[in-house]
Amino acid sequence: MVRGPTLRLVNALADESVVNIFKNDYSQPIISQIMSQSAENLIQRRDNHLDAILGRLKEPRV
C-alpha cells in the first residue's frame, strides 16, 4: 500500500499527466516519457513542495 509522501508524489505526477499534458483525455496511456515530462513540469513549477516530499522518500521507513 502506498502512503504519505509517496502517495502525494504519485498523485501529483498523475494529475500533471492527465490534466496538464493530456488536457483531461483519460483515454491516453501514461508511459514513462509522459511521467518524465510530468516530473520535469512539477520541478520547474515547484508547486508541490517536491523537496520536502523527496526528502521524506529517502527516509529509511519509506
Order of alpha helices (4+ residues) and beta strands (2+ residues): alpha-alpha-alpha
